[in-house]
Amino acid sequence: MKVLASPAVRARARDLGVDLSQVHAEGDRIRHADLDAFLRYSAGQGYHAPGASRARADEPIKVIGMRRKIAENMAASKRAIPHFTYVEEMDVTALEDMRADLNANRGGRPKLTMLPFLIVAICRTIPQFPMINARYDDEGSVVTRYGAVHLGMATQTDAGLMVPVIRDAQDKNVWQLASEISRLAEAARTGKAKVEELTGGTLTVTSLGPLGGIATTPVINRPEVAIIGPNKIVERPIFDGDDIRRAKLMNLSISCDHRVVDGWDAASYVQALKKLIETPVLLFAD
């Protein structure tokens, strides 16, 4: 007997690997509802359509090499450092407009992301909050506050998380930072980063870009005392006086070592960052 069904139902049944002659029709032809009923019934009888999820065999993976060193460092950081995280929302509408204008006229220079602007803001505010750009010696109970900002940049690679370091970030403009970010990220991902490019950081930034989520609680790159994590940018309506306008908003997270940085200092530092980020012309003011 010929099975009556629309082309759409036939195509769906074919994709599911279902023989339509096994499907009971409530009317004169098989409809999607009939196919759904068949699938519900068959699932209870142990039927699995081709491509359906099934349990796979357990796969033990030995944690060795770089992955093991990363795991050990993260464990030591969480074990030894009393973390706290502070999150603030920032309006990056003006900064994103500035970034778009600069990119439109960049010529042969690298394309600017949010990160170089954030690094400039970090470096301009550090002198007011030197405890953020520091290292803590557990054994000697000594805090070293650094004059230069050697900024670690958390980078995901096939070998695991690596943190290449931008030396003297405070001396670089946004274009120079963009070039260095690109160069170091490529060196880390291809395994060509030198030892000196992966050590000696004084403060770290970690960003997941468009996957950044609403907020993060980043783990400090020991023996540093702080790590900063910008999150993804979203568009939302906000009140501006009596008016409502469309704004681009970004949450910024900072995790700090509570042995060195107090909550008030971390919050004050982020507020200083917020002022520069929300009024981007100040990033280039003397």
C-alpha positions in Angstrom: 0.0 0.0 0.0 1.3 3.4 -0.9 2.0 5.7 2.1 0.5 9.1 1.7 2.5 12.0 3.2 3.6 15.5 2.2 7.1 16.1 0.8 8.1 17.9 4.1 7.0 14.9 6.2 8.8 12.5 3.9 12.0 14.6 4.0 11.9 14.7 7.8 11.2 11.0 8.1 14.2 10.3 5.8 16.5 12.5 7.9 15.3 10.6 11.0 15.7 7.2 9.4 12.0 6.4 9.9 10.1 4.0 7.7 6.8 5.7 7.1 5.1 2.4 6.5 5.5 1.8 10.3 3.8 5.1 11.2 0.1 5.1 12.0 -1.9 7.9 10.3 -4.8 9.4 12.2 -6.3 10.6 8.9 -5.9 9.9 5.2 -2.2 10.7 5.2 0.7 10.9 7.6 1.3 14.3 9.1 4.0 15.7 11.4 1.8 15.0 14.5 1.7 11.3 13.5 5.5 11.2 13.1 5.9 12.9 16.4 3.6 10.3 18.1 5.6 7.5 16.5 8.9 9.0 17.7 7.6 9.4 21.3 6.3 5.8 21.4 9.5 4.4 19.8 11.7 6.3 22.3 10.0 4.4 25.0 10.7 1.1 23.2 14.4 1.9 22.9 14.4 3.3 19.4 17.2 5.7 18.5 17.1 7.7 15.3 20.4 8.0 13.4 22.5 10.8 14.9 20.6 10.8 18.2 22.7 11.3 21.3 24.0 8.1 22.9 26.4 7.5 25.8 30.0 7.2 24.6 32.7 5.2 26.2 34.7 6.9 29.0 37.9 8.4 27.8 40.8 8.9 30.3 43.1 11.6 29.3 46.5 12.0 30.9 47.2 15.5 32.1 50.8 16.1 31.2 53.2 18.8 29.9 51.9 22.4 29.6 48.3 21.3 30.6 49.6 19.9 33.8 51.7 23.0 34.6 48.6 25.1 34.0 46.5 22.9 36.3 49.1 23.0 39.0 49.5 26.8 38.9 45.7 27.3 38.9 45.3 25.0 41.9 48.2 26.7 43.8 46.6 30.1 43.0 43.2 29.1 44.4 44.7 27.3 47.4 47.1 30.1 48.4 45.3 33.3 47.4 42.1 34.5 49.1 40.4 35.8 46.0 37.6 38.3 45.8 35.9 39.6 42.7 34.3 43.0 41.9 32.2 43.6 38.8 31.1 46.9 37.4 29.0 47.9 34.4 30.4 50.4 31.9 28.8 52.3 29.1 31.2 51.8 26.1 29.0 53.5 23.5 31.3 56.5 23.0 34.4 54.3 23.0 32.9 51.9 20.4 32.1 54.9 18.2 35.7 56.2 18.6 37.1 52.7 17.8 34.9 52.5 14.7 36.2 55.9 13.5 39.8 55.0 14.1 39.5 51.6 12.3 37.8 53.3 9.3 40.9 55.5 8.9 43.6 53.1 10.1 45.3 52.7 6.7 47.9 49.9 7.0 47.8 49.8 10.8 46.2 46.9 12.6 42.5 46.8 13.4 41.7 47.9 16.9 39.7 45.8 19.3 38.5 46.9 22.7 41.6 45.5 24.4 44.2 48.2 23.5 41.9 50.9 24.8 41.4 49.0 28.0 45.2 48.5 28.4 45.7 52.2 28.0 43.1 52.9 30.7 44.7 50.3 33.0 48.2 51.9 32.6 46.9 55.5 33.1 45.2 54.6 36.4 47.9 52.3 37.9 50.0 55.1 39.3 47.0 56.1 41.6 46.6 52.4 42.7 50.1 50.8 42.8 49.0 47.9 44.8 47.1 46.5 41.8 50.3 46.2 39.8 52.3 44.1 42.2 53.5 40.7 43.3 53.3 39.0 46.6 56.1 36.8 47.9 54.4 34.2 50.1 57.6 33.0 51.9 59.1 36.5 52.6 55.7 38.2 53.1 56.9 41.0 50.8 54.8 42.9 48.3 56.7 44.4 45.4 54.9 47.3 43.7 56.1 47.7 40.1 56.7 51.0 38.4 56.3 49.5 34.9 53.3 47.6 33.7 54.3 44.3 32.1 50.8 43.2 31.1 50.0 39.5 30.8 47.5 38.6 28.2 45.7 35.3 28.8 45.6 33.4 25.5 43.9 30.2 24.7 46.0 27.8 22.6 45.9 24.1 21.6 48.4 23.4 24.4 46.2 25.2 27.0 46.1 28.6 28.5 49.3 30.7 28.0 50.0 34.2 29.2 52.4 36.2 26.9 53.5 39.5 28.4 53.4 42.9 26.8 56.5 44.6 28.1 56.3 48.3 29.3 52.7 48.5 28.2 52.5 52.0 29.7 54.8 53.3 27.0 52.7 52.1 24.0 49.8 53.7 22.2 46.7 51.9 21.0 48.2 51.0 17.6 51.4 49.7 19.1 49.4 47.7 21.6 47.3 46.2 18.9 50.4 45.1 17.0 51.9 43.6 20.1 48.7 41.8 21.1 48.5 40.2 17.6 52.2 39.3 17.5 52.2 37.7 21.0 48.9 35.9 20.5 50.2 34.3 17.3 53.5 33.4 18.8 51.7 31.7 21.8 49.3 29.8 19.5 52.0 28.5 17.2 54.4 27.6 20.0 57.0 30.1 19.0 56.8 32.4 22.0 60.1 32.8 23.8 60.5 32.1 27.5 61.0 35.8 28.2 57.7 36.5 26.4 55.9 34.2 28.8 57.3 35.3 32.1 57.7 38.5 34.2 54.1 39.8 34.1 53.0 42.2 36.8 49.2 42.2 36.0 47.0 40.1 33.7 44.0 40.8 31.5 41.8 37.9 30.4 39.1 38.2 27.8 36.9 35.7 26.0 35.8 38.3 23.4 32.3 37.7 22.2 32.0 34.6 24.5 32.8 36.8 27.5 29.4 36.3 29.2 27.7 38.6 31.7 30.4 38.4 34.3 33.5 36.3 35.2 35.4 35.5 38.3 38.9 35.1 36.9 41.7 33.3 38.8 44.8 35.3 39.6 48.0 34.5 37.8 50.1 33.8 40.8 52.3 35.6 42.2 50.5 38.6 40.8 47.8 40.1 43.0 45.1 41.1 40.4 43.5 40.0 37.1 41.1 42.0 35.0 38.4 40.5 32.8 36.3 42.5 30.3 33.1 40.7 29.4 31.0 40.9 26.2 29.4 44.0 25.0 25.6 44.1 24.8 23.1 46.7 23.5 20.4 47.7 25.9 18.1 50.7 26.5 19.1 52.9 29.4 17.7 56.1 31.0 19.6 59.3 30.1 17.9 61.9 32.2 14.3 61.9 31.0 15.2 60.2 27.8 15.8 56.6 26.9 18.7 55.8 24.5 20.3 52.7 23.1 23.7 52.0 24.8 26.5 49.5 24.4 27.3 48.1 27.9 30.1 46.0 29.1 30.7 44.5 32.5 34.3 44.5 33.8 35.5 42.0 36.4 38.5 42.2 38.6 39.8 39.5 41.0 42.2 40.6 43.7 44.4 39.0 46.4 42.7 40.1 49.6 46.0 39.9 51.5 47.2 42.8 49.4 44.3 44.6 47.9 41.3 45.8 50.0 37.8 45.8 48.5 37.6 49.6 48.7 40.8 49.9 46.7 39.6 47.5 44.0 36.3 49.2 43.7 38.0 52.6 43.5 40.4 51.4 40.9 37.6 50.1 38.7 35.7 53.3 39.1 38.8 55.2 37.8 38.9 52.8 34.9 35.2 53.4 34.3 35.7 57.2 34.1 38.3 56.7 31.3 36.4 54.1 29.4 33.1 56.0 29.5 34.9 59.3 28.5 37.4 57.9 26.0 38.8 61.3 25.0 40.5 61.2 28.4 42.6 58.2 27.3 44.5 60.5 25.0 44.7 63.6 27.2 48.0 64.6 28.8 
